[in-house]
Amino acid sequence: MKNTDSRQRLLEATPKLIPEKGYFGATTRNIIHEAEVTETTLFRHFGSKKNLFEAVLNKYTFLPGGMFSVSETEDIQ
């Protein structure tokens, strides 16, 4: 597996766990199991669980129609 593949797998696996477990409930063990990587790989790419979650938020916040984006036509209440 390429280095970028394992990083991408972590970025894709983490958002799957957030709705079910939340930040504190989604352990590094849950994340690495979902991504099928080792804990060493997680920490090599991101350094910490906090940094991984920040990378996930950054990835989806700035994508049109992303997980955390707000439609320009929707009213924010």
JOFEN-V495026 format. One record per backbone hydrogen bond with DSSP energy under -1.0 kcal/mol. CO is the residue of the C=O (numbers start at 0). NH is the residue of the N-H. If there is no record, write none. Layout:
co=CO nh=NH
co=CO nh=NH
//
This chain:
co=1 nh=5
co=2 nh=6
co=3 nh=7
co=4 nh=8
co=5 nh=9
co=6 nh=10
co=7 nh=11
co=8 nh=12
co=9 nh=13
co=13 nh=16
co=13 nh=17
co=16 nh=20
co=17 nh=21
co=21 nh=25
co=24 nh=26
co=26 nh=30
co=27 nh=31
co=28 nh=32
co=29 nh=33
co=30 nh=34
co=31 nh=35
co=31 nh=36
co=37 nh=41
co=38 nh=42
co=39 nh=43
co=40 nh=44
co=41 nh=45
co=42 nh=46
co=47 nh=51
co=48 nh=52
co=49 nh=53
co=50 nh=54
co=51 nh=55
co=52 nh=56
co=53 nh=57
co=54 nh=58
co=55 nh=59
co=56 nh=60
co=57 nh=61
co=62 nh=65
co=65 nh=68
//
